[in-house]
């Protein structure tokens, strides 16, 4: 007898809504431009040019046209924003992957095992949720340093709770279904049941959750950089670009405006795409 390992919907699939297309297109545009920027004819984002400080957007100098202007050290702002976007996205995506893996595994174990295992994992989750994320991250980074690896690990390890909650709730529902009881009666091991029969059914809600959680991590990473606790200058990130530019807002507003617009575009794009996926998922499950 063959038992299904993934719940299938009989309803026809629906296309993305308009806001999902807009969100996906906005994300794709920002990410694509940031990825191809090393091959674009832009100045080095780390090269100073004191003769070109605070050049307004569109100014042409010996180094070329500075489409978004220059900063307090004469560095091209567009090149720094694109370089910072790549680095910020790498940090956020790796941190989200770490959080998703840890949270999903712990949530599945808690929901499937129950008893004291479930209670212990849930109390750990309650403790983490009770501590403000930004305070916990700043405390840990003050103790262990602000290297790139530490920032990724800390952001990932401190963000697993929401994934664990969703995975646990879905696992509690799935473990009572007939196909899970059947494979359990056939003597399959717990790891095989979790990975082969329960995990595939968690993919859809967890992907939706990931698209909704990434904007929070983007803002969190930018906040850390803005406070000076993230990746240190002269290496650019979206957060430390705004942190550096805040002292010159009255003189050169573009130093804060354009990095802020990139952060807003990433957050809005992720939220629109996540909301569209969430509505599509609810429609299929109704």
HELIX and SHEET records of a PDB file:
HELIX    1   1 UNK A   18  UNK A   36  1                                  19    
HELIX    2   2 UNK A   37  UNK A   39  5                                   3    
HELIX    3   3 UNK A   50  UNK A   52  5                                   3    
HELIX    4   4 UNK A   77  UNK A  113  1                                  37    
HELIX    5   5 UNK A  115  UNK A  130  1                                  16    
HELIX    6   6 UNK A  133  UNK A  144  1                                  12    
HELIX    7   7 UNK A  148  UNK A  157  1                                  10    
HELIX    8   8 UNK A  161  UNK A  174  1                                  14    
HELIX    9   9 UNK A  178  UNK A  185  1                                   8    
HELIX   10  10 UNK A  190  UNK A  192  1                                   3    
HELIX   11  11 UNK A  193  UNK A  198  3                                   6    
HELIX   12  12 UNK A  199  UNK A  226  1                                  28    
HELIX   13  13 UNK A  238  UNK A  245  1                                   8    
HELIX   14  14 UNK A  246  UNK A  248  5                                   3    
HELIX   15  15 UNK A  254  UNK A  285  1                                  32    
SHEET    1   A 2 UNK A  59  UNK A  61  0                                        
SHEET    2   A 2 UNK A  64  UNK A  66 -1                                        
END                                                                             
